[in-house]
Amino acid sequence: MKARVHVMLKNGVLDPQGEAVRHALGALGFDGVTGVRQGKVIELDLADGATETDVAEMCEKLLANTVIESYQVEIL
């Protein structure tokens, strides 16, 4: 089984990497971009019997900093 976890900064948390990307896009001539939020995607290969609850526990304990990040689990 595979799982994909999408981790993003929560709304209201400053995103300096996203702002740097937005600025760089403007410098390249892409003036229509008014905001960028950057996150990460983590793909997991899981043993049979693993559940979405197990993946959520992994996120809570290690994969996401739940103080400033939110996550979404996708079972593939």
C-alpha positions as a Markdown table, in Angstrom:
| # | Residue | x | y | z |
|---|---|---|---|---|
| 1 | Met | 0.0 | 0.0 | 0.0 |
| 2 | Lys | 1.1 | 3.5 | -0.7 |
| 3 | Ala | 0.2 | 6.8 | 1.0 |
| 4 | Arg | 0.9 | 10.4 | 0.0 |
| 5 | Val | 1.0 | 13.1 | 2.7 |
| 6 | His | 0.7 | 16.8 | 1.7 |
| 7 | Val | 2.1 | 19.1 | 4.3 |
| 8 | Met | 1.5 | 22.9 | 4.1 |
| 9 | Leu | 2.0 | 25.8 | 6.4 |
| 10 | Lys | -1.2 | 26.8 | 8.1 |
| 11 | Asn | -3.0 | 30.0 | 7.0 |
| 12 | Gly | -1.6 | 33.0 | 8.8 |
| 13 | Val | 1.9 | 31.5 | 9.2 |
| 14 | Leu | 4.5 | 33.5 | 7.2 |
| 15 | Asp | 6.0 | 31.5 | 4.3 |
| 16 | Pro | 9.4 | 33.0 | 3.4 |
| 17 | Gln | 10.1 | 30.3 | 0.8 |
| 18 | Gly | 6.8 | 30.9 | -0.9 |
| 19 | Glu | 7.5 | 34.7 | -0.9 |
| 20 | Ala | 11.0 | 34.1 | -2.5 |
| 21 | Val | 9.4 | 32.0 | -5.2 |
| 22 | Arg | 6.8 | 34.7 | -5.9 |
| 23 | His | 9.5 | 37.3 | -6.1 |
| 24 | Ala | 11.6 | 35.1 | -8.4 |
| 25 | Leu | 8.6 | 34.5 | -10.7 |
| 26 | Gly | 8.1 | 38.3 | -10.9 |
| 27 | Ala | 11.7 | 38.8 | -11.8 |
| 28 | Leu | 11.2 | 36.3 | -14.6 |
| 29 | Gly | 8.3 | 38.2 | -16.0 |
| 30 | Phe | 5.4 | 36.3 | -14.4 |
| 31 | Asp | 3.8 | 39.4 | -12.9 |
| 32 | Gly | 0.4 | 37.8 | -12.5 |
| 33 | Val | 1.4 | 35.7 | -9.4 |
| 34 | Thr | 0.2 | 37.5 | -6.3 |
| 35 | Gly | 0.9 | 34.8 | -3.7 |
| 36 | Val | 2.8 | 31.5 | -3.3 |
| 37 | Arg | 2.5 | 28.9 | -0.5 |
| 38 | Gln | 5.2 | 26.2 | -0.6 |
| 39 | Gly | 4.8 | 22.8 | 1.0 |
| 40 | Lys | 6.1 | 19.3 | 0.8 |
| 41 | Val | 4.8 | 15.9 | -0.4 |
| 42 | Ile | 5.9 | 12.7 | 1.3 |
| 43 | Glu | 5.2 | 9.3 | -0.3 |
| 44 | Leu | 5.2 | 6.3 | 2.0 |
| 45 | Asp | 5.4 | 2.6 | 1.0 |
| 46 | Leu | 3.5 | 0.8 | 3.7 |
| 47 | Ala | 3.2 | -2.8 | 4.8 |
| 48 | Asp | -0.1 | -4.6 | 4.4 |
| 49 | Gly | -2.4 | -3.8 | 7.3 |
| 50 | Ala | -1.3 | -0.2 | 7.7 |
| 51 | Thr | -4.2 | 2.2 | 8.0 |
| 52 | Glu | -4.8 | 5.8 | 7.3 |
| 53 | Thr | -4.9 | 6.2 | 11.1 |
| 54 | Asp | -1.3 | 4.9 | 11.3 |
| 55 | Val | -0.2 | 7.5 | 8.7 |
| 56 | Ala | -2.0 | 10.3 | 10.6 |
| 57 | Glu | -0.1 | 9.2 | 13.7 |
| 58 | Met | 3.1 | 9.4 | 11.8 |
| 59 | Cys | 2.2 | 12.9 | 10.8 |
| 60 | Glu | 1.4 | 14.0 | 14.3 |
| 61 | Lys | 4.6 | 12.5 | 15.7 |
| 62 | Leu | 7.2 | 13.3 | 12.9 |
| 63 | Leu | 6.1 | 14.2 | 9.4 |
| 64 | Ala | 4.4 | 17.5 | 10.2 |
| 65 | Asn | 5.0 | 20.3 | 12.8 |
| 66 | Thr | 1.3 | 20.5 | 13.7 |
| 67 | Val | 1.9 | 23.8 | 15.5 |
| 68 | Ile | 2.5 | 25.6 | 12.2 |
| 69 | Glu | 1.6 | 23.0 | 9.5 |
| 70 | Ser | -1.4 | 21.1 | 8.4 |
| 71 | Tyr | -1.4 | 17.8 | 6.6 |
| 72 | Gln | -3.7 | 15.8 | 4.3 |
| 73 | Val | -3.3 | 12.0 | 3.9 |
| 74 | Glu | -4.1 | 10.4 | 0.6 |
| 75 | Ile | -4.2 | 6.5 | 0.4 |
| 76 | Leu | -3.1 | 5.4 | -3.1 |
